[in-house]
């Protein structure tokens, strides 16, 4: 029994010795390549291994690596990831380079310049072109709906060209206008409803007093900055985007059959003690069975029950050279609403020219054209006096 235990102990010892012989300890220091300062908290991982380490307050690390070869990966926020293939050294010093795309990330245009994300202190939200263009909508505001914290966007009514109500952090006035200030490429505008989403590079929403201070009282309800696209690298680029879809009414209220409706009117007339009114509109009660063969009119289906369609296309051409850059785009939107006689059509042309005259002088020229055609009154009649005249409401009642 003792011999067996001794043999097992020897095997364990030799196994441990072999495992020790297959690995080794590697120490080193990680520094900033620019100023040589040690970096604290750098993640050091060994490829194909669960071992790893992180640098201490002096930038030093200690990690177990294979006896021969091995690959180390150094990762640190704000710096480029570096991968090093090891030889047989036991000590090494590593330098990491700052990642300009992360540290110098331009987040927003706040009216008087651009701000790096790490230096931004105001309440500002930004939505990029990839998010805006990916949404299958014809309005830029619809594209950012639900994607920006602190901003509420809602439709006023069912007209195809109805303006959207925008509130940045709620309304501040009971009787005054609570709409935000819109700035497109540096110029104030009344609305951005006529701008194609595919022509927008970024939308920045300034929400607090520190961010909107440069605009004075006009920015009291928030500021929405819109930057349209322009040629970036000077190379000629042609892009074409198109999408289409259908729209249908999601749900309808159940309605009575003609026989049930007339029976209900008869019972109502008896309760109100006005049987003459029933006879005037629906005839004698003895003939009520005639309504069993009368076809029903579901006014929900008749007025807003058709299948709507939407079609949206955008063509963009951009290019130029080192001094002159241009961008030209054309957008076309055609929308057939689910409500009868309601249609919407819009064409947009956007042209931007950038020419560098001298080292410190640049000429920017922009032209935007929009042509909108609206057919139908949406949810409301054109001559509506109050909500009681709404044909949508009457369709439900009838």
C-alpha distance (Angstrom), angle and dihedral (degrees) to the residues before:
residue distance angle dihedral
X1 . . .
X2 3.80 . .
X3 3.81 90.3 .
X4 3.80 90.6 54.4
X5 3.81 92.4 49.8
X6 3.78 91.0 47.3
X7 3.81 91.1 50.9
X8 3.79 91.4 50.4
X9 3.80 91.5 49.3
X10 3.77 91.4 51.0
X11 3.80 91.5 49.1
X12 3.80 91.1 50.3
X13 3.79 91.2 48.9
X14 3.81 93.4 49.8
X15 3.82 90.9 45.5
X16 3.79 90.2 52.7
X17 3.77 91.1 47.2
X18 3.81 91.7 50.7
X19 3.83 91.3 49.7
X20 3.79 89.6 49.3
X21 3.78 90.4 49.9
X22 3.82 91.7 54.0
X23 3.83 94.7 57.1
X24 3.78 136.2 46.1
X25 3.79 139.8 -171.4
X26 3.80 119.6 -102.7
X27 3.79 122.6 -166.9
X28 3.76 131.1 -175.5
X29 3.79 149.5 137.1
X30 3.81 128.5 -106.3
X31 3.82 117.1 -148.1
X32 3.78 139.5 176.4
X33 3.79 109.8 -96.6
X34 3.81 93.2 -143.1
X35 3.82 102.6 51.3
X36 3.80 103.7 7.8
X37 3.79 94.4 -120.8
X38 3.84 117.2 149.1
X39 3.80 115.9 -106.0
X40 3.79 119.1 -133.5
X41 3.80 122.1 -146.1
X42 3.81 99.4 16.0
X43 3.82 110.5 162.8
X44 3.83 113.5 -125.8
X45 3.82 116.0 -168.4
X46 3.80 132.7 177.1
X47 3.80 116.2 -135.8
X48 3.82 115.8 -114.1
X49 3.80 90.2 8.6
X50 3.78 137.7 95.9
X51 3.80 92.4 -139.3
X52 3.76 122.5 101.6
X53 3.79 144.9 141.1
X54 3.79 144.2 -159.8
X55 3.78 131.3 -133.6
X56 3.80 120.8 -99.8
X57 3.81 130.5 -137.6
X58 3.82 90.4 -69.1
X59 3.81 93.9 48.1
X60 3.82 91.3 -108.0
X61 3.79 124.8 140.7
X62 3.80 137.8 -175.8
X63 3.78 121.8 -160.9
X64 3.80 139.0 166.1
X65 3.81 113.1 -118.6
X66 3.83 135.2 174.1
X67 3.80 116.8 -79.4
X68 3.78 90.3 -118.0
X69 3.79 125.7 32.0
X70 3.77 122.1 -24.3
X71 3.79 134.6 161.4
X72 3.80 124.9 -116.9
X73 3.82 125.0 -160.3
X74 3.81 120.8 -158.5
X75 3.83 116.0 -160.4
X76 3.80 127.1 -178.8
X77 3.81 131.7 161.4
X78 3.80 111.3 -104.6
X79 3.81 93.0 17.9
X80 3.77 134.2 89.1
X81 3.80 115.2 -99.1
X82 3.79 112.0 -110.8
X83 3.81 127.8 -157.9
X84 3.84 121.1 -163.5
X85 3.81 128.6 -171.3
X86 3.80 110.4 -141.5
X87 3.79 128.7 -135.2
X88 3.81 120.7 -173.0
X89 3.81 98.4 -61.9
X90 3.78 122.0 129.1
X91 3.79 97.4 -159.5
X92 3.79 133.1 38.1
X93 3.78 140.7 166.0
X94 3.79 119.2 -140.9
X95 3.81 131.5 -164.3
X96 3.80 124.8 -158.0
X97 3.80 126.1 -154.6
X98 3.79 123.9 -137.5
X99 3.81 116.4 -107.6
X100 3.81 104.3 -127.4
X101 3.80 91.7 -166.1
X102 3.81 89.8 62.1
X103 3.78 104.3 35.4
X104 3.79 96.1 39.3
X105 3.81 95.6 40.2
X106 3.79 109.4 151.5
X107 3.76 107.4 -137.7
X108 3.78 108.9 171.5
X109 3.75 146.5 -5.9
X110 3.81 103.3 -124.4
X111 3.79 97.7 -172.9
X112 3.79 100.0 -90.6
X113 3.79 101.1 49.3
X114 3.78 143.8 -46.4
X115 3.79 126.7 -61.2
X116 3.78 131.2 -150.6
X117 3.77 114.0 -123.2
X118 3.80 94.0 -118.2
X119 3.83 90.9 52.6
X120 3.81 96.4 47.5
X121 3.80 114.7 111.5
X122 3.83 102.5 162.9
X123 3.79 128.5 86.3
X124 3.81 101.0 -95.4
X125 3.81 130.4 151.5
X126 3.78 126.0 -166.9
X127 3.82 133.3 -163.6
X128 3.79 120.5 -165.9
X129 3.80 132.7 -140.7
X130 3.82 94.0 -102.8
X131 3.81 91.9 60.2
X132 3.81 94.4 43.0
X133 3.80 96.6 47.5
X134 3.82 93.4 45.1
X135 3.81 93.5 62.0
X136 3.86 111.9 92.4
X137 3.82 95.0 -132.6
X138 3.80 136.2 110.7
X139 3.81 96.7 -137.0
X140 3.78 127.2 69.7
X141 3.80 91.3 -144.2
X142 3.80 90.9 54.8
X143 3.80 88.2 52.7
X144 3.83 92.4 60.0
X145 3.81 94.5 39.3
X146 3.80 107.9 127.7
X147 3.81 92.8 3.5
X148 3.80 100.0 88.9
X149 3.79 122.7 63.5
X150 3.78 116.5 -131.2
X151 3.81 97.0 23.6
X152 3.80 125.2 99.8
X153 3.82 120.5 -160.0
X154 3.81 121.8 -175.2
X155 3.80 136.9 164.4
X156 3.79 118.4 -112.8
X157 3.81 97.5 -151.2
X158 3.77 143.3 -29.7
X159 3.79 100.6 -80.6
X160 3.82 110.4 123.5
X161 3.81 91.6 -126.8
X162 3.80 96.2 39.0
X163 3.80 114.2 142.1
X164 3.77 118.2 -115.7
X165 3.79 118.6 -122.3
X166 3.80 109.0 -125.6
X167 3.79 122.3 -166.9
X168 3.80 122.1 180.0
X169 3.80 107.9 -154.5
X170 3.80 91.8 -20.7
X171 3.78 130.9 -64.1
X172 3.78 122.3 -53.0
X173 3.80 99.4 -166.5
X174 3.80 134.1 54.3
X175 3.80 97.8 -158.5
X176 3.82 103.3 18.4
X177 3.79 132.3 75.5
X178 3.81 114.0 -79.8
X179 3.80 96.6 -171.0
X180 3.82 117.6 125.9
X181 3.79 124.9 -117.2
X182 3.82 113.7 -97.8
X183 3.81 119.0 -147.5
X184 3.83 117.7 -174.5
X185 3.81 115.4 -171.1
X186 3.79 89.9 -24.7
X187 3.82 98.1 -46.5
X188 3.83 126.2 102.8
X189 3.82 115.4 -120.6
X190 3.80 134.5 -179.3
X191 3.82 95.9 -124.2
X192 3.81 142.2 -4.9
X193 3.81 94.2 -148.3
X194 3.82 90.9 107.7
X195 3.82 94.8 56.4
X196 3.79 117.5 97.8
X197 3.82 112.3 -124.4
X198 3.82 90.6 -133.3
X199 3.84 90.2 61.1
X200 3.81 94.0 58.4
X201 3.79 122.1 97.7
X202 3.81 98.8 -176.5
X203 3.79 140.6 -9.0
X204 3.81 115.6 -152.5
X205 3.80 121.7 -170.6
X206 3.82 116.9 -156.5
X207 3.77 108.0 -158.6
X208 3.81 111.7 169.8
X209 3.80 137.3 56.0
X210 3.82 95.9 -103.2
X211 3.81 92.1 55.5
X212 3.82 96.5 44.2
X213 3.81 98.0 39.4
X214 3.80 94.4 105.2
X215 3.82 90.4 61.7
X216 3.80 94.4 54.2
X217 3.79 119.1 -157.4
X218 3.81 91.5 -13.0
X219 3.79 89.1 69.8
X220 3.80 95.0 51.0
X221 3.82 91.1 107.8
X222 3.79 94.2 44.8
X223 3.79 132.4 -87.6
X224 3.80 128.4 -106.8
X225 3.80 113.1 -158.7
X226 3.80 117.7 -161.3
X227 3.80 122.6 -167.9
X228 3.80 116.7 -169.6
X229 3.78 123.5 -146.8
X230 3.78 125.4 -87.0
X231 3.78 135.4 173.0
X232 3.81 109.8 -75.5
X233 3.79 110.3 -173.5
X234 3.79 100.4 19.2
X235 3.80 94.5 -115.6
X236 3.78 118.1 129.1
X237 3.77 110.9 -102.6
X238 3.81 131.0 178.1
X239 3.80 121.6 -168.5
X240 3.80 131.9 175.8
X241 3.80 124.8 -169.2
X242 3.79 126.4 -177.6
X243 3.78 136.0 168.3
X244 3.79 136.0 169.1
X245 3.78 135.8 -174.8
X246 3.77 146.9 163.4
X247 3.81 131.7 -114.8
X248 3.78 128.8 -152.3
X249 3.78 136.2 173.9
X250 3.79 107.5 -92.0
X251 3.79 98.3 -153.6
X252 3.81 140.3 1.2
X253 3.77 133.8 -163.3
X254 3.80 116.7 -106.6
X255 3.82 112.2 -112.8
X256 3.81 135.1 -159.0
X257 3.78 123.8 -101.4
X258 3.85 115.2 -113.4
X259 3.84 90.8 -103.2
X260 3.81 93.2 50.7
X261 3.80 91.4 45.0
X262 3.83 93.9 52.1
X263 3.83 90.9 45.1
X264 3.82 89.5 53.1
X265 3.81 90.6 49.1
X266 3.82 90.0 51.8
X267 3.81 92.2 51.4
X268 3.80 89.8 47.3
X269 3.82 91.2 51.6
X270 3.81 90.5 52.1
X271 3.80 91.5 50.9
X272 3.79 91.6 48.2
X273 3.83 89.9 43.3
X274 3.80 90.9 -126.7
X275 3.84 104.0 121.0
X276 3.79 90.9 151.7
X277 3.81 89.9 65.9
X278 3.79 89.9 54.8
X279 3.82 92.4 50.5
X280 3.81 90.8 47.5
X281 3.81 94.0 56.5
X282 3.81 105.7 26.1
X283 3.82 106.8 22.1
X284 3.80 128.3 -126.9
X285 3.77 118.7 -17.3
X286 3.80 90.2 -128.8
X287 3.82 88.1 68.2
X288 3.81 95.5 49.8
X289 3.81 91.8 111.3
X290 3.82 88.2 70.6
X291 3.81 88.7 73.8
X292 3.77 89.9 65.3
X293 3.82 89.8 79.1
X294 3.81 97.4 42.1
X295 3.85 112.3 111.8
X296 3.80 113.6 -119.8
X297 3.80 124.8 -119.9
X298 3.80 112.2 -147.0
X299 3.79 99.4 -164.7
X300 3.79 90.8 -167.5
X301 3.78 89.4 63.1
X302 3.80 94.1 40.9
X303 3.81 97.4 49.9
X304 3.81 105.7 31.7
X305 3.79 106.0 5.9
X306 3.80 102.1 94.7
X307 3.81 123.7 109.8
X308 3.78 110.2 -99.4
X309 3.80 125.6 -152.5
X310 3.77 134.7 -156.6
X311 3.80 129.9 -161.8
X312 3.79 126.1 -175.4
X313 3.80 129.5 175.0
X314 3.80 134.3 170.9
X315 3.81 131.2 -170.2
X316 3.80 119.0 -168.1
X317 3.81 129.0 -176.2
X318 3.79 120.2 -177.2
X319 3.78 135.3 165.2
X320 3.78 145.5 109.5
X321 3.77 138.1 141.8
X322 3.78 139.5 -81.5
X323 3.81 94.2 -66.8
X324 3.80 103.7 26.4
X325 3.78 126.3 46.6
X326 3.78 130.2 172.2
X327 3.79 141.3 -176.8
X328 3.81 127.5 -165.7
X329 3.79 124.8 -179.8
X330 3.79 138.1 171.4
X331 3.80 124.4 -162.2
X332 3.78 129.1 -171.3
X333 3.80 126.0 -169.1
X334 3.80 126.7 -177.4
X335 3.77 119.1 178.9
X336 3.81 126.8 -179.6
X337 3.79 108.4 -165.3
X338 3.80 125.4 -143.5
X339 3.82 89.0 -115.4
X340 3.79 116.4 86.9
X341 3.84 117.2 -100.6
X342 3.81 91.9 9.7
X343 3.80 117.3 123.7
X344 3.78 136.2 150.2
X345 3.80 130.8 -157.9
X346 3.80 129.6 176.8
X347 3.79 136.0 175.0
X348 3.79 123.1 -166.2
X349 3.78 130.9 -168.8
X350 3.79 119.0 -172.3
X351 3.82 123.5 -177.1
X352 3.80 127.3 178.0
X353 3.80 128.6 179.2
X354 3.79 126.0 -172.1
X355 3.80 120.1 -172.3
X356 3.79 125.6 175.9
X357 3.80 105.8 -143.4
X358 3.80 97.8 176.1
X359 3.77 137.8 -8.5
X360 3.79 93.2 -83.9
X361 3.82 100.4 24.1
X362 3.80 125.9 75.5
X363 3.80 129.3 176.0
X364 3.81 117.6 -143.7
X365 3.79 120.6 -170.9
X366 3.79 124.7 -177.5
X367 3.80 133.5 -179.0
X368 3.80 125.8 -177.0
X369 3.81 125.9 -177.7
X370 3.78 128.1 -177.3
X371 3.80 130.1 -179.3
X372 3.80 116.9 -172.6
X373 3.80 128.8 -174.2
X374 3.78 120.5 -171.6
X375 3.78 125.7 -172.2
X376 3.79 121.7 -170.0
X377 3.77 132.8 14.8
X378 3.77 99.7 -97.1
X379 3.77 112.2 -141.7
X380 3.79 93.6 -13.9
X381 3.78 135.6 55.7
X382 3.78 117.2 -111.3
X383 3.81 91.3 -120.1
X384 3.78 95.7 41.8
X385 3.80 113.9 149.2
X386 3.80 98.6 -176.4
X387 3.79 139.7 -5.6
X388 3.82 88.3 -88.8
X389 3.83 88.1 71.9
X390 3.79 93.6 56.3
X391 3.78 111.2 126.7
X392 3.80 89.6 -152.8
X393 3.80 89.9 59.0
X394 3.80 92.8 45.8
X395 3.81 91.1 49.3
X396 3.79 88.0 59.9
X397 3.81 93.4 46.8
X398 3.79 95.6 47.6
